[in-house]
Amino acid sequence: MNLPHHVSTTRPQMSMMDRAAQFSPFAALTSYDAAIKETGRLTDEKIEMDEEALNILNMKFQILARCLDDEPEVTFTYFKPDERKAGGAYIEVTGTVKKVDDFERFSAQ
C-alpha cells in the first residue's frame, strides 16, 4: 500500500477529458431521444370558424380597409400548420397596416 503511483514511461498520460469519456453513458439508439421529444411536443388543433364569426371578421376587415390612411396598429392571430405532425400553432403578430390586398385578403405591414 505504501508504494508510489505507477506512471508509464512509454505511453503518454490520458487527458482528463478522454478519461471521463470512458465512463459516459452509452447511447445505442442515437435518434431515440429526439423521437421521444418530438412525440411529446404539443400542437394546437386548427379552429374552424362558424358563419357568424366569419361575418364579424369580415366587418372588422372592412373597417380596417377604410382606416388605412391612419396606418392603424393591429394584432393578427393566424394558424401556422406544423411541418412534422398534425396540428400547428397560433401565432400573434402586431404591426402597422399600410395596405391591403383585396384579392388575397392579405394585409402588408
Backbone torsions as a table, in degrees:
resi	resn	phi	psi	omega
1	MET	NA	-26.3	-177.3
2	ASN	-92.3	25.2	179.5
3	LEU	-87.9	152.0	177.8
4	PRO	-72.1	155.5	178.7
5	HIS	-68.2	132.1	-177.1
6	HIS	-79.6	131.2	175.0
7	VAL	-124.1	124.8	-177.4
8	SER	-69.1	141.2	176.8
9	THR	-95.5	-13.7	-176.8
10	THR	-102.4	-19.8	-177.6
11	ARG	-119.8	142.2	178.9
12	PRO	-70.6	152.1	-179.7
13	GLN	-74.8	137.3	-177.9
14	MET	-72.0	139.0	179.0
15	SER	-70.5	159.6	180.0
16	MET	-63.4	-34.3	180.0
17	MET	-65.3	-46.2	179.1
18	ASP	-65.9	-37.2	179.8
19	ARG	-66.6	-40.2	179.1
20	ALA	-67.0	-33.5	-179.0
21	ALA	-64.1	-27.8	178.9
22	GLN	-63.0	-29.9	-174.4
23	PHE	-103.6	6.1	179.2
24	SER	-74.8	155.6	-178.4
25	PRO	-67.0	148.0	-179.3
26	PHE	-95.4	126.1	178.6
27	ALA	-103.9	95.8	-178.7
28	ALA	-69.0	-34.9	179.9
29	LEU	-108.7	94.7	-172.6
30	THR	-66.1	-34.1	-177.4
31	SER	-93.7	0.2	-176.9
32	TYR	-63.6	-44.7	179.6
33	ASP	-61.6	-40.9	179.2
34	ALA	-65.0	-39.1	179.1
35	ALA	-65.9	-39.3	178.5
36	ILE	-65.0	-43.8	179.7
37	LYS	-64.2	-40.3	-179.6
38	GLU	-65.5	-39.4	179.1
39	THR	-66.3	-36.8	-178.5
40	GLY	-79.1	-13.1	-178.9
41	ARG	-70.8	130.1	-176.8
42	LEU	-91.9	143.9	174.5
43	THR	-126.6	157.3	176.9
44	ASP	-93.1	152.5	175.9
45	GLU	-90.9	141.8	-179.5
46	LYS	-70.9	131.6	-179.9
47	ILE	-91.5	125.2	176.4
48	GLU	-88.7	126.1	-177.5
49	MET	-81.4	142.2	176.4
50	ASP	-82.2	176.7	-174.6
51	GLU	-62.0	-39.3	-179.0
52	GLU	-66.1	-43.5	179.2
53	ALA	-64.8	-37.6	177.5
54	LEU	-65.5	-38.6	177.7
55	ASN	-64.8	-41.7	177.9
56	ILE	-63.3	-42.8	178.4
57	LEU	-63.3	-38.9	178.5
58	ASN	-63.8	-40.9	178.7
59	MET	-65.7	-41.3	177.8
60	LYS	-63.6	-36.5	178.8
61	PHE	-66.0	-39.5	178.3
62	GLN	-66.0	-41.5	177.4
63	ILE	-61.5	-43.1	178.6
64	LEU	-61.2	-42.0	-179.3
65	ALA	-64.4	-34.2	179.2
66	ARG	-73.8	-24.3	-175.5
67	CYS	-100.4	18.2	-175.5
68	LEU	-63.2	-30.6	-179.8
69	ASP	-63.1	-28.9	179.7
70	ASP	-81.2	-6.3	-175.7
71	GLU	46.3	66.4	-176.1
72	PRO	-68.8	149.3	174.5
73	GLU	-94.6	124.4	-177.2
74	VAL	-130.1	163.9	175.3
75	THR	-118.8	123.4	177.6
76	PHE	-107.4	141.9	172.6
77	THR	-119.3	124.7	180.0
78	TYR	-134.3	160.9	-177.7
79	PHE	-98.6	127.0	176.3
80	LYS	-112.6	114.9	-179.9
81	PRO	-63.1	146.0	178.2
82	ASP	-77.0	142.3	-177.5
83	GLU	-80.1	-22.0	-172.3
84	ARG	-108.5	-25.9	-176.7
85	LYS	-145.4	172.5	-178.2
86	ALA	-65.1	145.4	-179.9
87	GLY	99.7	-155.8	-179.0
88	GLY	174.7	-150.2	-178.2
89	ALA	-142.2	146.7	173.8
90	TYR	-91.5	127.8	-176.5
91	ILE	-116.6	136.1	-179.2
92	GLU	-110.4	129.0	-178.8
93	VAL	-126.8	131.3	177.1
94	THR	-116.0	135.2	179.5
95	GLY	-173.1	179.9	179.6
96	THR	-95.4	130.2	180.0
97	VAL	-88.6	127.6	-179.7
98	LYS	-110.5	-31.1	176.5
99	LYS	-155.6	161.7	-178.7
100	VAL	-128.3	131.7	175.3
101	ASP	-89.7	106.1	-176.6
102	ASP	-66.2	-30.6	-178.3
103	PHE	-71.7	-50.5	-179.0
104	GLU	-87.0	-10.7	-176.8
105	ARG	58.6	50.1	-175.3
106	PHE	-123.5	135.7	178.1
107	SER	-102.9	128.7	178.5
108	ALA	-93.9	140.3	179.1
109	GLN	-103.5	NA	NA
